Amino acid sequence: MDLAGKHAIVTGGASGIGRGIALRLARAGADVALFDVNEDGLQTVAHEVESCGRRSVTAKVDVSDSAAVRDGVHQVRREFGVLDILVCSAGICTFVPFLQMDDATFDRMLAVHVRGVFLCCREVAPDMIAAGRGRIVNVASVAGLNGGGAGLAHYAAAKGGIIALTKALAQELGPAGVTVNAIAPGLIDTPMVRGSGMADDFIRQIGQRVPVRRVGQPDDIAAACAYLVSDDAGFITGQVISPNGGGYL
């Protein structure tokens, strides 16, 4: 995919899926801005983007904070100019049994995922509308399609919210030349998954149960994202692509 001359923002870009997407877009020719709360990770990935010969901007942004999102986008706009691509990949994951879940845990999960996508899209969409073109990709989860399983009610609700918001934005922004799609990954081996409390043996077992007989990698999601933000995907909007190895059909 040729993304030469394009300017992208990737949230959650300091590690995992976000990092994989940022590097894939950079290799395809895009300049990439990175939003995350992990400052060390931001600097590491920025150097990796620049090693691909592309420009990078970093901003410490909690995507649930409207002022932080606004300031981050303004910073990127000053450096890059018109914004062509937004990938909302920032996320958190914890396992909490439903009856033990407190208000703060549930609210934080929705704030990072649903509110975060809302704030970022609202801030970037005007640039795309003015330009008459744009690509937005929101990273959801297969949990938003199948409920996720025990301990993931808050996560599934948040990811389902991203899917619904994606479809609504696709309808509203489509006439302006902006496509909005979601990627709903299955289990992907990332630092977030490793830090969620999921045991290594359980991760391996899931990989052996899916038809392709492996756990997903960030590059699997990055490949899907690179297509969705390309010119070739101009007739695709409001869709949910779920790279999950056949675990959810």
Helices and strands as residue ranges (DSSP letters): E 7-11, H 16-27, E 31-36, H 39-51, E 56-60, H 66-80, E 85-88, G 98-100, H 103-110, I 111-115, H 116-131, E 134-139, H 143-146, H 153-173, G 174-176, E 178-183, H 191-194, H 200-209, H 218-228, G 231-233, E 240-241
